[in-house]
Amino acid sequence: MKTRLILSAAGLVAALAFAPQASAADAAAAEALAKKEGCLKCHAVDKKVVGPAYQDVAKKYAGQKDAEVALAKSIKAGGSGKYGPIPMPAQTALSDADAATLAKWVLAGAK
């Protein structure tokens, strides 16, 4: 029993040690995707450009159930009125997986 507990604890420590690296890699990949898709022409992490700052989007969705799914749908569908009068064009060529990647990154504060 003690051996299993020690091995489980060691596995947890190892997983936690690698989690920040995976998270940083995911964030870098998401940022690269945002650059590739032109998102950063209208958005910035911490200030309004044409569209809202990603940090403001994250605040708006904070605590919302299924925020990632809702934001991914919003990215693909576009829209107007949520953050002002300037509409966001639909990103229909973006895959569902890429929209989900971007949504997750934005909700994490684009970090």
All heavy atoms as an XYZ file, in Angstrom:
777
protein
N       0.824     -1.188      0.000
C       0.000      0.000      0.000
C       0.872      1.257      0.000
O       0.637      2.177     -0.752
C      -0.938     -0.031      1.208
C      -1.815      1.164      1.324
S      -3.145      1.061      0.123
C      -4.225      2.259      0.758
N       1.895      1.260      0.881
C       2.778      2.416      0.942
C       3.514      2.614     -0.376
O       3.718      3.737     -0.811
C       3.784      2.270      2.089
C       3.197      2.477      3.451
C       4.276      2.407      4.494
C       3.689      2.607      5.875
N       4.720      2.569      6.911
N       3.888      1.514     -1.017
C       4.604      1.607     -2.284
C       3.728      2.263     -3.337
O       4.174      3.138     -4.075
C       5.042      0.200     -2.772
O       5.845     -0.392     -1.757
C       5.827      0.307     -4.060
N       2.468      1.872     -3.402
C       1.550      2.466     -4.373
C       1.362      3.957     -4.115
O       1.345      4.756     -5.024
C       0.193      1.780     -4.334
C       0.169      0.467     -5.014
C      -1.236     -0.036     -5.095
N      -1.253     -1.348     -5.680
C      -2.285     -2.124     -5.720
N      -3.416     -1.742     -5.169
N      -2.227     -3.299     -6.277
N       1.221      4.304     -2.856
C       1.031      5.709     -2.493
C       2.257      6.530     -2.869
O       2.134      7.619     -3.423
C       0.737      5.834     -0.997
C       0.442      7.242     -0.487
C      -0.753      7.828     -1.228
C       0.182      7.232      0.993
N       3.434      5.993     -2.614
C       4.670      6.698     -2.957
C       4.776      6.826     -4.469
O       5.110      7.891     -4.984
C       5.898      5.989     -2.353
C       5.882      6.138     -0.826
C       7.187      6.561     -2.935
C       6.909      5.291     -0.121
N       4.481      5.761     -5.198
C       4.545      5.819     -6.653
C       3.509      6.788     -7.208
O       3.793      7.537     -8.138
C       4.349      4.424     -7.259
C       5.498      3.445     -7.048
C       5.118      2.079     -7.601
C       6.775      3.954     -7.681
N       2.325      6.806     -6.631
C       1.296      7.736     -7.071
C       1.715      9.175     -6.822
O       1.536     10.044     -7.653
C      -0.030      7.454     -6.368
O      -0.510      6.193     -6.740
N       2.293      9.414     -5.657
C       2.761     10.765     -5.335
C       3.882     11.167     -6.280
O       3.927     12.300     -6.762
C       3.220     10.837     -3.888
N       4.777     10.242     -6.584
C       5.874     10.538     -7.504
C       5.336     10.839     -8.902
O       5.807     11.751     -9.580
C       6.850      9.367     -7.556
N       4.329     10.098     -9.317
C       3.706     10.354    -10.621
C       3.047     11.723    -10.671
O       3.147     12.439    -11.665
N       2.398     12.102     -9.589
C       1.750     13.406     -9.519
C       2.784     14.523     -9.581
O       2.622     15.499    -10.309
C       0.919     13.525     -8.242
C       0.223     14.866     -8.012
C      -0.751     15.169     -9.147
C      -0.495     14.873     -6.689
N       3.869     14.355     -8.845
C       4.934     15.368     -8.859
C       5.518     15.481    -10.265
O       5.743     16.588    -10.769
C       6.027     15.030     -7.815
C       7.258     15.909     -8.004
C       5.469     15.198     -6.412
N       5.743     14.366    -10.921
C       6.291     14.398    -12.283
C       5.320     15.081    -13.239
O       5.722     15.890    -14.080
C       6.596     12.977    -12.757
N       4.053     14.775    -13.122
C       3.048     15.393    -13.997
C       2.988     16.900    -13.776
O       2.910     17.681    -14.727
C       1.677     14.767    -13.753
N       3.041     17.314    -12.532
C       3.008     18.744    -12.227
C       4.270     19.443    -12.711
O       4.232     20.595    -13.132
C       2.815     18.975    -10.726
C       1.437     18.591    -10.184
C       1.411     18.739     -8.673
C       0.340     19.424    -10.816
N       5.383     18.754    -12.684
C       6.635     19.354    -13.142
C       6.597     19.623    -14.638
O       7.151     20.605    -15.118
C       7.805     18.435    -12.806
N       5.926     18.763    -15.394
C       5.860     18.935    -16.838
C       4.689     19.788    -17.287
O       4.684     20.300    -18.392
C       5.801     17.569    -17.541
C       7.099     16.830    -17.467
C       7.241     15.721    -16.658
C       8.205     17.260    -18.181
C       8.448     15.048    -16.583
C       9.412     16.596    -18.112
C       9.532     15.489    -17.314
N       3.700     20.006    -16.452
C       2.508     20.774    -16.837
C       2.820     22.190    -17.284
O       2.316     22.630    -18.305
C       1.491     20.771    -15.693
N       3.674     22.951    -16.581
C       3.952     24.310    -17.040
C       4.606     24.348    -18.411
O       4.340     25.234    -19.206
C       4.893     24.866    -15.958
C       4.615     24.057    -14.749
C       4.247     22.688    -15.267
N       5.452     23.371    -18.715
C       6.103     23.340    -20.019
C       5.080     23.083    -21.115
O       5.113     23.727    -22.149
C       7.183     22.263    -20.043
C       8.348     22.601    -19.134
C       9.342     21.472    -19.025
O       9.095     20.368    -19.486
N      10.472     21.745    -18.403
N       4.165     22.158    -20.894
C       3.132     21.875    -21.879
C       2.229     23.086    -22.046
O       1.855     23.450    -23.149
C       2.323     20.652    -21.460
N       1.927     23.737    -20.948
C       1.070     24.905    -20.984
C       1.744     26.042    -21.751
O       1.109     26.728    -22.538
C       0.742     25.334    -19.555
O      -0.265     26.288    -19.552
N       3.024     26.240    -21.522
C       3.764     27.283    -22.228
C       3.835     26.960    -23.723
O       3.704     27.847    -24.566
C       5.162     27.433    -21.642
N       4.021     25.695    -24.043
C       4.061     25.289    -25.450
C       2.698     25.498    -26.100
O       2.616     25.972    -27.238
C       4.489     23.826    -25.566
N       1.631     25.161    -25.378
C       0.274     25.375    -25.906
C       0.013     26.852    -26.132
O      -0.565     27.245    -27.137
C      -0.775     24.813    -24.942
C      -0.753     23.294    -24.863
O      -0.149     22.639    -25.735
O      -1.351     22.759    -23.909
N       0.447     27.690    -25.190
C       0.245     29.133    -25.311
C       1.022     29.685    -26.496
O       0.504     30.516    -27.248
C       0.654     29.837    -24.024
N       2.246     29.217    -26.678
C       3.056     29.682    -27.806
C       2.420     29.264    -29.132
O       2.384     30.050    -30.084
C       4.477     29.139    -27.694
N       1.894     28.048    -29.176
C       1.234     27.576    -30.395
C      -0.040     28.375    -30.671
O      -0.328     28.721    -31.818
C       0.910     26.088    -30.278
N      -0.786     28.687    -29.627
C      -2.013     29.472    -29.793
C      -1.685     30.886    -30.251
O      -2.367     31.436    -31.128
C      -2.805     29.501    -28.489
N      -0.650     31.476    -29.693
C      -0.258     32.828    -30.111
C       0.199     32.822    -31.567
O      -0.138     33.724    -32.335
C       0.843     33.369    -29.213
C       1.220     34.799    -29.552
C       2.247     35.406    -28.618
O       2.783     34.702    -27.738
O       2.506     36.608    -28.771
N       0.946     31.799    -31.952
C       1.379     31.673    -33.350
C       0.163     31.536    -34.267
O       0.130     32.118    -35.360
C       2.322     30.492    -33.513
N      -0.828     30.786    -33.839
C      -2.058     30.627    -34.617
C      -2.779     31.969    -34.750
O      -3.256     32.326    -35.831
C      -2.967     29.590    -33.956
C      -4.327     29.347    -34.613
C      -4.160     28.819    -36.040
C      -5.142     28.382    -33.775
N      -2.853     32.722    -33.655
C      -3.500     34.036    -33.684
C      -2.789     34.970    -34.663
O      -3.438     35.713    -35.406
C      -3.539     34.645    -32.292
N      -1.470     34.919    -34.686
C      -0.702     35.736    -35.630
C      -0.966     35.287    -37.060
O      -1.214     36.109    -37.948
C       0.792     35.647    -35.318
C       1.196     36.413    -34.079
C       2.678     36.250    -33.784
C       3.047     36.971    -32.501
N       4.451     36.748    -32.135
N      -0.934     33.981    -37.278
C      -1.134     33.420    -38.616
C      -2.512     33.777    -39.169
O      -2.661     34.109    -40.342
C      -0.968     31.900    -38.574
C      -1.253     31.195    -39.873
C      -1.144     29.685    -39.701
C      -1.885     29.012    -40.811
N      -2.799     27.996    -40.390
N      -3.517     33.733    -38.321
C      -4.894     33.981    -38.759
C      -5.254     35.468    -38.793
O      -6.369     35.824    -39.154
C      -5.873     33.213    -37.872
C      -5.740     31.706    -37.965
C      -6.033     31.158    -39.359
O      -6.838     31.763    -40.101
O      -5.444     30.123    -39.715
N      -4.325     36.332    -38.380
C      -4.572     37.766    -38.441
C      -5.348     38.336    -37.274
O      -5.769     39.489    -37.303
N      -5.526     37.566    -36.225
C      -6.289     38.017    -35.057
C      -5.650     39.247    -34.406
O      -6.353     40.129    -33.905
C      -6.397     36.905    -34.022
S      -7.111     35.371    -34.627
N      -4.316     39.281    -34.434
C      -3.601     40.347    -33.742
C      -3.601     41.665    -34.513
O      -3.094     42.665    -34.024
C      -2.179     39.891    -33.416
C      -2.121     38.655    -32.512
C      -0.692     38.210    -32.277
C      -2.826     38.906    -31.200
N      -4.204     41.675    -35.687
C      -4.385     42.935    -36.409
C      -5.477     43.770    -35.742
O      -5.447     44.989    -35.809
C      -4.749     42.675    -37.862
C      -3.616     42.070    -38.663
C      -4.030     41.789    -40.082
C      -2.890     41.143    -40.841
N      -3.284     40.764    -42.205
N      -6.426     43.109    -35.112
C      -7.562     43.801    -34.480
C      -7.591     43.672    -32.964
O      -8.355     44.373    -32.310
C      -8.880     43.272    -35.050
S      -9.095     43.641    -36.799
N      -6.827     42.748    -32.406
C      -6.848     42.493    -30.966
C      -5.438     42.528    -30.399
O      -4.482     42.211    -31.094
C      -7.452     41.113    -30.664
C      -8.856     40.954    -31.103
N      -9.928     41.395    -30.357
C      -9.384     40.395    -32.219
C     -11.051     41.112    -31.002
N     -10.754     40.510    -32.131
N      -5.341     42.869    -29.131
C      -4.092     42.789    -28.372
C      -4.421     42.150    -27.023
O      -5.589     42.058    -26.640
C      -3.499     44.178    -28.164
N      -3.410     41.714    -26.337
C      -3.617     41.048    -25.055
C      -4.212     42.002    -24.027
O      -5.189     41.682    -23.363
C      -2.294     40.452    -24.526
C      -2.458     39.918    -23.113
C      -1.803     39.358    -25.459
N      -3.635     43.203    -23.915
C      -3.973     44.064    -22.794
C      -4.535     45.434    -23.152
O      -4.683     46.285    -22.285
C      -2.744     44.246    -21.911
C      -1.565     44.845    -22.677
O      -1.661     44.997    -23.912
O      -0.551     45.157    -22.039
N      -4.857     45.651    -24.430
C      -5.434     46.946    -24.805
C      -6.365     46.785    -25.994
O      -6.195     45.899    -26.822
C      -4.343     47.965    -25.130
C      -3.510     47.592    -26.338
C      -2.403     48.592    -26.580
C      -1.576     48.087    -27.757
N      -0.271     48.654    -27.819
N      -7.344     47.648    -26.056
C      -8.283     47.655    -27.167
C      -7.559     48.160    -28.400
O      -6.822     49.134    -28.341
C      -9.461     48.574    -26.848
C     -10.478     48.677    -27.973
C     -11.633     49.564    -27.549
C     -12.606     49.848    -28.648
N     -13.095     48.741    -29.411
N      -7.734     47.488    -29.513
C      -7.207     47.942    -30.795
C      -8.445     48.292    -31.599
O      -9.084     49.293    -31.334
C      -6.312     46.874    -31.457
C      -5.728     47.361    -32.772
C      -5.175     46.464    -30.521
N      -8.826     47.460    -32.539
C     -10.128     47.600    -33.201
C     -11.163     46.847    -32.372
O     -12.246     47.340    -32.100
C     -10.084     47.054    -34.653
C     -11.462     47.067    -35.279
C      -9.099     47.854    -35.490
N     -10.775     45.654    -31.973
C     -11.616     44.839    -31.113
C     -11.121     44.898    -29.682
O     -10.102     45.525    -29.391
N     -11.818     44.233    -28.791
C     -11.463     44.281    -27.368
C     -10.137     43.579    -27.069
O      -9.698     42.706    -27.823
C     -12.619     43.538    -26.694
C     -13.105     42.600    -27.735
C     -12.945     43.342    -29.040
N      -9.524     43.972    -25.968
C      -8.337     43.283    -25.470
C      -8.734     41.867    -25.063
O      -9.838     41.638    -24.566
C      -7.760     44.022    -24.269
N      -7.837     40.933    -25.272
C      -8.131     39.550    -24.880
C      -8.402     39.444    -23.387
O      -9.220     38.639    -22.956
C      -6.991     38.618    -25.288
C      -6.912     38.386    -26.774
C      -5.685     38.332    -27.416
C      -8.047     38.207    -27.554
C      -5.601     38.104    -28.779
C      -7.973     37.990    -28.910
C      -6.746     37.935    -29.523
O      -6.653     37.706    -30.863
N      -7.729     40.252    -22.580
C      -7.974     40.221    -21.143
C      -9.410     40.654    -20.831
O     -10.022     40.121    -19.911
C      -6.965     41.115    -20.414
C      -5.570     40.536    -20.453
C      -4.531     41.451    -19.837
O      -4.777     42.621    -19.579
N      -3.338     40.913    -19.609
N      -9.953     41.602    -21.592
C     -11.334     42.027    -21.390
C     -12.317     40.928    -21.793
O     -13.350     40.739    -21.146
C     -11.632     43.311    -22.166
C     -10.877     44.510    -21.615
O     -10.474     44.472    -20.434
O     -10.678     45.483    -22.370
N     -11.979     40.216    -22.852
C     -12.826     39.088    -23.272
C     -12.821     38.024    -22.184
O     -13.877     37.499    -21.811
C     -12.345     38.505    -24.622
C     -13.139     37.258    -24.991
C     -12.433     39.553    -25.721
N     -11.646     37.725    -21.649
C     -11.541     36.722    -20.580
C     -12.368     37.131    -19.364
O     -13.049     36.295    -18.766
C     -10.077     36.519    -20.197
N     -12.339     38.416    -19.018
C     -13.132     38.900    -17.877
C     -14.622     38.744    -18.142
O     -15.387     38.375    -17.254
C     -12.817     40.367    -17.590
C     -11.481     40.589    -16.937
C     -11.222     42.075    -16.745
C      -9.785     42.332    -16.318
N      -9.483     43.769    -16.273
N     -15.033     39.040    -19.367
C     -16.456     38.961    -19.705
C     -16.979     37.524    -19.595
O     -18.110     37.293    -19.184
C     -16.693     39.500    -21.109
C     -18.155     39.600    -21.481
C     -18.336     40.371    -22.758
C     -19.776     40.789    -22.891
N     -19.935     42.066    -23.535
N     -16.148     36.559    -19.970
C     -16.555     35.157    -19.948
C     -16.248     34.470    -18.617
O     -16.623     33.313    -18.422
C     -15.874     34.392    -21.082
C     -16.518     34.606    -22.429
C     -16.131     35.655    -23.254
C     -17.509     33.752    -22.890
C     -16.708     35.851    -24.495
C     -18.100     33.936    -24.125
C     -17.689     34.988    -24.927
O     -18.272     35.177    -26.159
N     -15.559     35.146    -17.707
C     -15.157     34.533    -16.433
C     -16.370     33.976    -15.692
O     -17.387     34.646    -15.542
C     -14.439     35.550    -15.557
N     -16.256     32.741    -15.267
C     -17.317     32.103    -14.501
C     -18.475     31.576    -15.330
O     -19.388     30.963    -14.788
N     -18.450     31.828    -16.617
C     -19.547     31.365    -17.481
C     -19.361     29.884    -17.797
O     -18.286     29.461    -18.208
C     -19.570     32.170    -18.786
C     -20.689     31.767    -19.728
C     -20.720     32.626    -20.978
O     -20.417     33.805    -20.939
N     -21.070     32.014    -22.089
N     -20.412     29.133    -17.602
C     -20.377     27.710    -17.920
C     -20.199     27.567    -19.442
O     -20.817     28.298    -20.207
C     -21.676     27.042    -17.472
C     -21.672     25.555    -17.640
C     -22.956     24.938    -17.136
C     -22.912     23.444    -17.364
N     -24.139     22.804    -16.947
N     -19.362     26.657    -19.851
C     -19.088     26.406    -21.268
C     -18.549     27.644    -21.988
O     -18.824     27.867    -23.162
C     -20.335     25.880    -21.980
C     -20.832     24.564    -21.391
O     -19.990     23.782    -20.915
O     -22.047     24.319    -21.414
N     -17.760     28.443    -21.299
C     -17.206     29.663    -21.887
C     -16.350     29.360    -23.108
O     -16.428     30.064    -24.117
C     -16.387     30.416    -20.848
N     -15.562     28.305    -23.034
C     -14.682     27.970    -24.155
C     -15.483     27.645    -25.415
O     -15.169     28.124    -26.501
C     -13.779     26.792    -23.773
C     -12.678     26.534    -24.778
C     -11.748     25.427    -24.326
O     -11.381     25.377    -23.135
O     -11.370     24.611    -25.182
N     -16.532     26.876    -25.261
C     -17.383     26.515    -26.403
C     -18.086     27.756    -26.949
O     -18.135     27.978    -28.159
C     -18.412     25.429    -26.000
C     -19.429     25.199    -27.101
C     -17.701     24.136    -25.652
N     -18.612     28.582    -26.052
C     -19.325     29.795    -26.473
C     -18.394     30.753    -27.207
O     -18.764     31.315    -28.245
C     -19.941     30.484    -25.260
N     -17.179     30.933    -26.696
C     -16.240     31.846    -27.347
C     -15.777     31.286    -28.690
O     -15.661     32.035    -29.666
C     -15.045     32.145    -26.440
C     -14.027     33.137    -26.995
C     -14.680     34.457    -27.401
C     -12.913     33.372    -25.986
N     -15.528     29.996    -28.767
C     -15.124     29.388    -30.042
C     -16.214     29.601    -31.093
O     -15.919     29.938    -32.248
C     -14.824     27.907    -29.855
N     -17.468     29.434    -30.699
C     -18.584     29.675    -31.627
C     -18.629     31.142    -32.045
O     -18.860     31.456    -33.218
C     -19.916     29.278    -30.990
C     -20.138     27.796    -30.910
C     -21.492     27.495    -30.284
C     -21.705     26.002    -30.155
N     -22.990     25.677    -29.513
N     -18.394     32.033    -31.104
C     -18.406     33.460    -31.393
C     -17.274     33.841    -32.347
O     -17.454     34.681    -33.234
C     -18.289     34.249    -30.088
O     -18.363     35.626    -30.329
N     -16.119     33.227    -32.168
C     -14.987     33.489    -33.058
C     -15.354     33.088    -34.483
O     -15.126     33.830    -35.432
C     -13.724     32.744    -32.584
C     -13.211     33.353    -31.280
C     -12.636     32.759    -33.653
C     -12.132     32.531    -30.578
N     -15.929     31.913    -34.621
C     -16.282     31.428    -35.967
C     -17.434     32.201    -36.591
O     -17.438     32.464    -37.788
C     -16.603     29.932    -35.912
C     -15.327     29.104    -35.714
C     -15.511     27.677    -36.094
C     -15.771     27.550    -37.559
N     -15.546     26.251    -38.117
N     -18.421     32.573    -35.781
C     -19.623     33.226    -36.309
C     -19.454     34.735    -36.478
O     -20.173     35.362    -37.246
C     -20.816     32.950    -35.397
N     -18.501     35.333    -35.741
C     -18.375     36.787    -35.768
C     -19.532     37.411    -35.013
O     -20.246     36.748    -34.270
N     -19.724     38.705    -35.192
C     -20.846     39.360    -34.533
C     -20.544     40.815    -34.241
O     -19.489     41.334    -34.589
N     -21.507     41.454    -33.617
C     -21.325     42.847    -33.225
C     -22.182     43.139    -32.010
O     -23.106     42.400    -31.689
C     -21.696     43.784    -34.361
O     -23.068     43.679    -34.655
N     -21.845     44.237    -31.350
C     -22.636     44.682    -30.221
C     -22.155     44.220    -28.869
O     -22.550     44.783    -27.860
N     -21.306     43.211    -28.792
C     -20.829     42.729    -27.500
C     -19.822     43.693    -26.875
O     -19.773     43.840    -25.670
C     -20.168     41.359    -27.640
C     -21.107     40.233    -27.976
C     -20.334     38.938    -28.060
C     -21.216     37.821    -28.563
N     -20.464     36.578    -28.717
N     -19.021     44.316    -27.719
C     -17.948     45.186    -27.248
C     -17.964     46.555    -27.917
O     -17.001     47.289    -27.844
C     -16.582     44.533    -27.494
C     -16.423     43.232    -26.748
C     -16.739     42.017    -27.351
C     -15.960     43.215    -25.441
C     -16.598     40.824    -26.661
C     -15.818     42.030    -24.749
C     -16.140     40.835    -25.367
O     -16.008     39.648    -24.688
N     -19.039     46.860    -28.589
C     -19.126     48.137    -29.287
C     -19.698     47.962    -30.677
O     -20.106     46.868    -31.067
N     -19.731     49.023    -31.448
C     -20.418     48.985    -32.738
C     -19.642     48.330    -33.887
O     -20.232     47.987    -34.903
C     -20.646     50.465    -33.046
C     -19.499     51.155    -32.380
C     -19.263     50.361    -31.111
N     -18.337     48.144    -33.734
C     -17.544     47.588    -34.832
C     -17.714     46.069    -34.848
O     -17.405     45.391    -33.867
C     -16.062     47.967    -34.691
C     -15.912     49.487    -34.735
C     -15.232     47.317    -35.796
C     -14.536     49.995    -34.426
N     -18.204     45.527    -35.954
C     -18.437     44.075    -36.012
C     -17.139     43.283    -36.190
O     -16.182     43.764    -36.786
C     -19.330     43.914    -37.239
C     -18.990     45.069    -38.104
C     -18.632     46.198    -37.173
N     -17.141     42.086    -35.650
C     -16.057     41.143    -35.903
C     -16.516     40.247    -37.032
O     -17.580     39.628    -36.945
C     -15.753     40.290    -34.678
C     -14.644     39.282    -34.942
S     -14.177     38.397    -33.459
C     -13.697     36.837    -34.174
N     -15.735     40.174    -38.103
C     -16.146     39.300    -39.211
C     -16.091     37.835    -38.806
O     -15.288     37.434    -37.955
C     -15.126     39.606    -40.310
C     -13.969     40.236    -39.631
C     -14.489     40.864    -38.374
N     -16.953     37.054    -39.422
C     -16.965     35.610    -39.176
C     -15.647     35.004    -39.652
O     -15.092     35.418    -40.664
C     -18.136     34.970    -39.912
N     -15.176     34.056    -38.921
C     -13.933     33.351    -39.257
C     -14.293     31.939    -39.720
O     -13.900     30.946    -39.115
C     -13.001     33.328    -38.040
C     -12.699     34.688    -37.453
C     -12.026     35.620    -38.435
O     -11.049     35.262    -39.086
N     -12.563     36.826    -38.559
N     -15.057     31.850    -40.792
C     -15.606     30.573    -41.250
C     -14.552     29.600    -41.751
O     -14.773     28.391    -41.727
C     -16.654     30.809    -42.348
O     -16.050     31.558    -43.409
C     -17.859     31.564    -41.810
N     -13.405     30.092    -42.202
C     -12.356     29.196    -42.693
C     -11.574     28.552    -41.549
O     -10.845     27.589    -41.762
C     -11.398     29.956    -43.603
N     -11.753     29.051    -40.347
C     -11.054     28.524    -39.179
C     -11.671     27.187    -38.777
O     -12.894     27.066    -38.685
C     -11.188     29.539    -38.031
C     -10.277     29.417    -36.836
C      -8.819     29.613    -37.235
C     -10.669     30.452    -35.791
N     -10.839     26.198    -38.546
C     -11.363     24.894    -38.128
C     -11.925     25.001    -36.712
O     -11.566     25.896    -35.947
C     -10.263     23.832    -38.163
O      -9.344     24.029    -37.101
N     -12.803     24.064    -36.371
C     -13.363     24.032    -35.018
C     -12.249     23.852    -33.981
O     -12.276     24.475    -32.918
C     -14.388     22.905    -34.871
C     -15.668     23.172    -35.644
O     -15.913     24.334    -36.039
O     -16.431     22.210    -35.857
N     -11.258     23.022    -34.303
C     -10.152     22.782    -33.377
C      -9.335     24.058    -33.169
O      -8.958     24.374    -32.034
C      -9.263     21.660    -33.903
N      -9.074     24.791    -34.244
C      -8.315     26.036    -34.108
C      -9.123     27.087    -33.353
O      -8.568     27.834    -32.541
C      -7.887     26.571    -35.477
C      -6.729     25.788    -36.080
O      -6.100     24.975    -35.364
O      -6.444     25.995    -37.274
N     -10.423     27.154    -33.587
C     -11.270     28.093    -32.849
C     -11.252     27.761    -31.357
O     -11.172     28.653    -30.514
C     -12.702     28.075    -33.383
N     -11.281     26.480    -31.033
C     -11.228     26.052    -29.631
C      -9.875     26.390    -29.010
O      -9.803     26.829    -27.859
C     -11.504     24.557    -29.522
N      -8.801     26.211    -29.771
C      -7.455     26.558    -29.291
C      -7.367     28.041    -28.979
O      -6.877     28.446    -27.921
C      -6.396     26.180    -30.348
O      -6.402     24.759    -30.508
C      -5.011     26.648    -29.946
N      -7.866     28.869    -29.897
C      -7.843     30.317    -29.689
C      -8.711     30.711    -28.492
O      -8.318     31.554    -27.683
C      -8.281     31.046    -30.948
C      -7.300     30.976    -32.111
C      -7.932     31.529    -33.380
C      -6.012     31.720    -31.785
N      -9.887     30.107    -28.387
C     -10.783     30.433    -27.278
C     -10.133     30.095    -25.949
O     -10.179     30.900    -25.005
C     -12.105     29.681    -27.438
N      -9.530     28.941    -25.849
C      -8.873     28.531    -24.603
C      -7.751     29.499    -24.241
O      -7.610     29.906    -23.083
C      -8.319     27.110    -24.758
C      -7.708     26.541    -23.521
C      -7.307     25.099    -23.752
C      -6.756     24.471    -22.492
N      -6.444     23.058    -22.689
N      -6.976     29.910    -25.233
C      -5.866     30.844    -25.018
C      -6.383     32.216    -24.564
O      -5.856     32.788    -23.618
C      -5.056     30.938    -26.303
C      -3.911     31.875    -26.284
C      -2.765     31.762    -25.527
C      -3.748     33.051    -27.068
N      -1.922     32.818    -25.821
C      -2.494     33.616    -26.762
C      -4.549     33.682    -28.019
C      -2.023     34.781    -27.358
C      -4.066     34.829    -28.619
C      -2.843     35.372    -28.291
N      -7.405     32.709    -25.237
C      -7.974     34.013    -24.875
C      -8.528     33.967    -23.457
O      -8.307     34.885    -22.666
C      -9.056     34.441    -25.887
C      -9.845     35.634    -25.386
C      -8.424     34.747    -27.248
N      -9.237     32.910    -23.117
C      -9.828     32.798    -21.781
C      -8.767     32.674    -20.689
O      -9.039     33.006    -19.534
C     -10.800     31.616    -21.728
C     -12.051     31.803    -22.586
C     -12.843     30.502    -22.657
C     -12.900     32.960    -22.079
N      -7.586     32.237    -21.057
C      -6.471     32.171    -20.110
C      -5.741     33.507    -20.025
O      -4.681     33.599    -19.417
C      -5.514     31.056    -20.504
N      -6.288     34.533    -20.656
C      -5.662     35.854    -20.637
C      -4.621     36.016    -21.720
O      -3.794     36.899    -21.660
N      -4.664     35.116    -22.722
C      -3.708     35.124    -23.843
C      -2.271     35.049    -23.329
O      -1.392     35.741    -23.803
C      -3.939     36.337    -24.733
N      -2.078     34.189    -22.346
C      -0.738     33.984    -21.769
C      -0.275     32.578    -22.040
O      -1.013     31.664    -22.104
C      -0.785     34.204    -20.260
C      -1.168     35.607    -19.884
C      -1.254     35.730    -18.396
C      -1.804     37.066    -18.012
N      -2.046     37.229    -16.627
